[in-house]
Amino acid sequence: MELWQAVVLGLVEGITEYLPISSTGHLVLVSSLMGLKTPEHEFAVNAFNIVVQGGAILAVLGLYWKRVVQMLKGLVGKDPAGLKLAINLVIAFIPAAVIGKLADHWIETHLFSTGPVIAALFVGGVYMILLDRWCCGPRNGVTVEGGPPEAPKLGVESLTPKKAFVIGMMQCVAMWPGTSRSMMTITGGMLVGLTPAAAAEFSFLLGLPTLGAATLYKLYKNVSESHAAQVPNLFGQLGLMPVLVGIVVAAVSAAVAVKWLVGFLNRRGLTPFGYYRMVLAVVLLALILAGVVRLKPSEKAPRHEGTQARSGEGKRAV
């Protein structure tokens, strides 16, 4: 992998990871357009697309370090509000940790293909537009018949364990490739009464254990399976420097995207992202049908490469 390709993928990951537009769809599209989705490199590139999430994690740690410190103080009994937030994050994380482990192989086998991914992108766009009108219509000067009664919107501090669990279950839906972890957790937060900014903040913080676990697991899986098959791991195939550059670029671009998203949600809501997802679904489908982009490795790949590709075939819960 060339350094410029690592920079591009880092930018794509950083910008799309916390926006409700599916980082999976964008990384698949950009990797294919740059010619990286070849059978011999597919396993390593898919692993890179997961490991580069480390940059997005660093961005949230940098921007929300006060929240992280507050939770650490709470764990040692010095901040009750921090302890409450930490417990809620654990509660929200558990469903994805359990269901993700149990369903990992089934999802990769049955859902990482053209139909499910395109459907997730398009339906997710429609879902956000409808939710924005139903939940936040009055903010935009729109009155929606049958919408929820007006109630005070809440901050992260007001979140209860029950509501945190609801958000955690919503996050599980994002295991369907193309759905977007951010979309499900932000909309989940809004559905349980959080302000858009508070829902986004909880989504960012929930990304720390979720993305952290996915990154470490994918790195371990790549290294162990490569060793077992006696082939180079992602660092050997792509080079150490491109991986590090991708992580750094992802960290910087994610920090910018996070700061921008909070203000944008308060001003414009989810609707623009909904339309964007629908357009992306159409574009991605056209490129897949034209043979420019593919979601599965070549069936003619050597046995060890095909086995690896199937075991690490897609980036999910983004």
C-alpha positions in Angstrom: 0.0 0.0 0.0 1.3 3.4 -1.0 1.4 6.2 1.6 -1.1 8.3 -0.4 -3.6 5.4 -0.3 -3.2 5.1 3.4 -3.9 8.8 3.7 -7.0 8.5 1.6 -8.3 5.6 3.6 -7.5 7.3 6.9 -9.4 10.4 5.7 -12.4 8.3 4.7 -12.4 6.4 8.0 -12.0 9.5 10.1 -14.7 11.4 8.3 -17.3 8.7 8.1 -16.8 6.7 11.3 -18.9 9.0 13.5 -21.2 10.3 10.8 -24.4 8.3 10.3 -23.6 7.4 6.7 -21.8 4.0 7.0 -18.0 3.9 7.0 -18.3 0.4 5.5 -19.8 1.5 2.3 -17.3 4.3 1.9 -14.3 2.2 2.6 -15.4 -0.6 0.3 -16.0 2.0 -2.5 -12.7 3.8 -2.0 -10.6 0.7 -1.6 -12.1 -0.7 -4.8 -11.5 2.5 -6.8 -7.9 2.5 -5.7 -7.4 -1.1 -6.8 -6.8 -2.5 -3.3 -9.6 -5.1 -3.3 -7.5 -7.7 -5.1 -7.7 -11.4 -3.9 -4.0 -11.3 -2.7 -4.5 -8.2 -0.6 -8.2 -8.3 0.4 -7.7 -9.9 3.8 -5.0 -7.3 4.7 -7.0 -4.4 3.4 -10.1 -5.4 5.3 -8.0 -5.7 8.5 -6.5 -2.3 7.8 -9.9 -0.8 7.5 -10.7 -2.1 11.0 -7.3 -1.3 12.6 -7.4 2.3 11.3 -10.4 2.8 13.6 -7.7 3.2 16.2 -7.4 6.8 14.9 -11.1 7.4 15.4 -10.8 6.2 19.0 -7.9 8.5 19.7 -9.9 11.4 18.4 -12.8 10.8 20.9 -10.3 10.3 23.7 -8.7 13.7 22.9 -12.0 15.6 22.5 -13.8 14.0 25.4 -10.9 13.4 27.8 -12.8 15.2 30.6 -15.6 12.7 30.3 -13.1 9.9 30.4 -11.4 11.3 33.4 -14.8 11.7 35.1 -15.6 8.1 34.5 -12.3 7.0 35.8 -12.9 9.0 39.0 -16.3 7.5 39.2 -14.8 4.0 39.1 -12.7 4.8 42.2 -15.6 6.3 44.1 -14.8 10.0 43.6 -17.5 11.0 41.1 -21.0 9.5 41.2 -22.1 11.0 37.9 -19.0 9.6 36.3 -19.7 6.2 37.7 -23.3 6.3 36.4 -22.0 7.2 32.9 -19.5 4.4 33.0 -22.1 1.9 34.1 -24.4 3.0 31.3 -21.7 2.6 28.7 -21.0 -0.9 29.9 -24.7 -1.7 29.7 -24.9 -0.3 26.2 -21.8 -2.2 25.1 -22.7 -5.7 26.4 -25.4 -6.5 23.7 -23.1 -5.9 20.8 -20.3 -7.8 22.5 -22.4 -10.8 23.1 -24.5 -10.9 19.9 -21.5 -9.8 17.8 -19.4 -12.8 18.9 -22.2 -15.3 18.4 -23.4 -13.9 15.0 -20.0 -12.9 13.5 -19.6 -15.8 11.1 -23.3 -15.9 10.0 -23.2 -12.1 9.3 -20.1 -12.3 7.2 -21.5 -15.3 5.3 -25.0 -14.1 4.6 -25.1 -10.3 4.8 -21.8 -9.0 3.4 -23.1 -9.0 -0.2 -24.6 -6.6 -2.6 -28.3 -6.9 -1.7 -28.0 -6.6 2.0 -25.5 -3.8 2.0 -27.4 -1.7 -0.6 -30.6 -2.3 1.3 -29.1 -1.2 4.6 -27.8 2.0 3.0 -31.0 3.0 1.3 -33.4 1.9 4.1 -31.2 3.6 6.7 -31.6 6.8 4.8 -35.4 6.6 4.7 -35.4 5.7 8.4 -33.4 8.8 9.3 -35.6 11.1 7.3 -38.8 9.7 8.8 -37.3 9.8 12.3 -36.2 13.4 11.9 -39.6 14.5 11.0 -41.3 12.5 13.7 -38.9 13.2 16.5 -37.6 16.6 15.7 -40.1 18.2 13.4 -40.9 21.2 15.7 -37.2 22.2 15.6 -37.5 22.6 11.9 -40.8 24.3 12.0 -42.6 21.2 10.9 -45.7 19.8 12.7 -46.1 16.1 12.3 -49.4 14.5 13.1 -49.0 11.6 15.4 -45.6 12.7 16.5 -44.4 12.4 20.1 -45.7 14.9 22.7 -43.4 17.7 23.4 -41.1 16.8 26.3 -37.9 18.3 27.7 -34.9 16.9 25.9 -32.3 15.3 28.2 -28.5 15.3 28.5 -26.1 12.4 28.9 -26.3 12.7 32.7 -30.0 11.9 32.7 -29.6 8.6 30.9 -30.9 5.6 32.8 -29.6 2.0 32.6 -32.8 1.0 30.8 -32.4 3.7 28.2 -28.7 2.8 27.8 -29.7 -0.8 27.2 -32.1 0.3 24.4 -29.3 2.2 22.8 -27.1 -0.9 23.1 -29.7 -3.0 21.4 -30.0 -0.4 18.6 -26.2 -0.7 18.2 -26.6 -4.4 17.5 -28.6 -3.6 14.3 -25.5 -1.9 13.0 -23.8 -5.3 12.7 -25.7 -5.5 9.4 -23.1 -4.2 7.0 -23.9 -0.8 5.6 -26.2 0.2 8.5 -23.8 2.5 10.4 -23.1 2.2 14.1 -23.3 5.9 14.5 -26.7 6.1 12.9 -28.2 3.5 15.2 -26.7 4.8 18.4 -27.5 8.5 17.7 -31.1 7.7 16.7 -31.4 5.4 19.6 -30.4 8.2 21.9 -32.9 10.5 20.3 -35.7 8.0 20.7 -35.1 7.6 24.4 -35.2 11.4 24.8 -31.7 12.8 24.5 -31.0 15.9 22.6 -29.2 15.4 19.3 -26.0 16.7 20.7 -26.3 14.4 23.8 -27.2 11.4 21.7 -24.1 12.1 19.5 -21.9 12.4 22.6 -23.1 9.1 24.0 -22.6 7.5 20.6 -19.0 8.8 20.5 -18.2 7.5 24.0 -19.9 4.2 23.3 -17.5 3.9 20.3 -14.6 3.7 22.7 -15.2 0.2 23.9 -17.0 -0.9 20.8 -14.5 0.2 18.2 -11.6 -0.6 20.6 -12.8 -4.2 21.0 -13.3 -4.6 17.2 -9.9 -3.1 16.4 -8.0 -5.4 18.9 -9.9 -8.4 17.8 -9.3 -7.8 14.1 -5.6 -7.2 14.7 -5.3 -10.4 16.7 -7.2 -12.4 14.1 -5.1 -11.1 11.3 -1.8 -11.8 13.0 -2.8 -15.3 14.3 -4.4 -16.5 11.1 -1.5 -15.2 9.0 0.9 -17.0 11.2 -1.1 -20.2 11.0 -1.2 -20.0 7.2 2.5 -19.0 7.0 1.7 -15.8 5.0 2.5 -12.2 5.8 0.2 -10.3 8.2 -1.3 -6.9 7.3 2.0 -5.2 8.4 4.0 -7.5 6.2 1.7 -7.1 3.2 0.9 -3.4 3.5 3.9 -2.1 5.4 4.1 -0.6 9.0 4.3 3.0 7.9 1.1 3.1 5.8 -0.8 1.6 8.8 0.6 4.2 11.2 -0.1 7.0 8.7 -3.7 5.8 8.2 -4.3 5.8 12.0 -2.9 9.4 12.4 -4.9 10.8 9.5 -8.0 9.0 10.8 -7.5 10.6 14.2 -7.2 14.1 12.9 -10.1 13.9 10.4 -12.3 12.1 13.0 -11.7 15.0 15.5 -12.8 17.5 12.9 -15.8 15.4 11.9 -17.0 15.0 15.5 -16.7 18.7 16.3 -18.7 19.5 13.1 -21.3 16.9 13.6 -22.6 18.1 17.0 -23.3 21.6 15.7 -24.8 20.3 12.4 -27.2 17.9 14.2 -28.6 20.8 16.3 -29.0 23.0 13.2 -30.1 20.6 10.5 -30.9 17.2 12.0 -30.6 13.8 10.3 -32.4 14.5 7.1 -29.4 15.6 5.0 -27.6 12.4 6.0 -30.7 10.4 5.0 -30.7 11.7 1.5 -26.9 11.3 1.2 -27.2 7.6 2.1 -29.9 7.0 -0.5 -27.7 8.6 -3.2 -24.7 6.6 -2.0 -26.7 3.4 -2.2 -27.6 4.1 -5.9 -24.0 5.0 -6.8 -22.6 2.0 -5.0 -25.1 -0.4 -6.7 -24.2 1.1 -10.1 -20.5 0.5 -9.6 -21.0 -3.0 -8.3 -23.2 -3.9 -11.4 -20.5 -2.3 -13.6 -17.9 -4.5 -12.0 -15.9 -1.6 -10.6 -16.6 -2.5 -6.9 -17.0 -6.0 -5.4 -18.0 -7.0 -2.0 -16.7 -10.6 -2.0 -13.2 -11.9 -2.8 -12.5 -13.8 -6.0 -13.5 -17.4 -5.9 -10.3 -18.2 -7.8 -8.1 -16.9 -5.0 -5.6 -19.4 -3.5 -6.9 -21.5 -0.7 -5.1 -19.8 2.1 -6.1 -16.4 0.8 -9.8 -17.4 0.3 -10.0 -18.8 3.8 -8.5 -15.6 5.3 -10.8 -13.4 3.2 -13.9 -15.2 4.4 -12.9 -14.9 8.0 -12.2 -11.2 7.8 -14.4 -10.1 5.0 -16.1 -7.0 6.0 -16.0 -3.9 8.2 -19.1 -3.8 10.2 -20.9 -1.8 13.0 -19.9 1.5 11.6 
